[in-house]
Amino acid sequence: MADQPAPERADAQRNRRALLEAAAELIDRCSVENVTMDAVAQRAGVGKGTVFRRFGSREGLMAALLDHSEREWQHAVMAGPPPLGPGAAPCARLHAFGESRLRLNLRHSALIRAAGHTGSRSVPAASFAQLHVRHLLTALEVPGDVAYLAVALLAPLEGPIVQQQLREGVPIERLEAGWHDLVDRLVRA
């Protein structure tokens, strides 16, 4: 179709994968703040110009890495093993979803900041999370405005809120316990 982008060449796909893998490895090894475009290019075995042509900027590279991770996580929610993926009871899935989302947001907090404006969660990513929580709440027959409840349940899992709690000395285990308590109270109501 005319409005469809041209399919990506095999070598471009290979370069993209290599660059994303190189960036992820470097982040794991030396933190987001210390990763440079030069280092990513060198690690991936391509020229620095390839990185810039592919992603436009360091922010663009970090946003692409964030998007890649988000897609992997969404796949785990949709098709991975239970309790996060299908096959578990809706309440168990909701508990697993929240814990997984909290840990993902925590793990990617520096990456989200490095991605700048482009790293703010995209509408599709936020929509996926909201739709999934709405689906689980509906399956649990939770009464009320399920769309609003889904947004309210997701709020304490978001990066800025998690970071604020951690700065105030709240341990991650307490944040997870709070999520589980909130879900249980909502489901019982």
Secondary structure as GFF3:
##gff-version 3
##sequence-region A 1 189
A	DSSP	alpha_helix	10	30	.	.	.	ID=ss1
A	DSSP	three_ten_helix	32	34	.	.	.	ID=ss2
A	DSSP	alpha_helix	37	44	.	.	.	ID=ss3
A	DSSP	alpha_helix	48	55	.	.	.	ID=ss4
A	DSSP	alpha_helix	58	79	.	.	.	ID=ss5
A	DSSP	alpha_helix	90	107	.	.	.	ID=ss6
A	DSSP	alpha_helix	109	114	.	.	.	ID=ss7
A	DSSP	three_ten_helix	116	119	.	.	.	ID=ss8
A	DSSP	alpha_helix	123	139	.	.	.	ID=ss9
A	DSSP	alpha_helix	146	154	.	.	.	ID=ss10
A	DSSP	three_ten_helix	155	157	.	.	.	ID=ss11
A	DSSP	alpha_helix	159	167	.	.	.	ID=ss12
A	DSSP	alpha_helix	172	188	.	.	.	ID=ss13
###
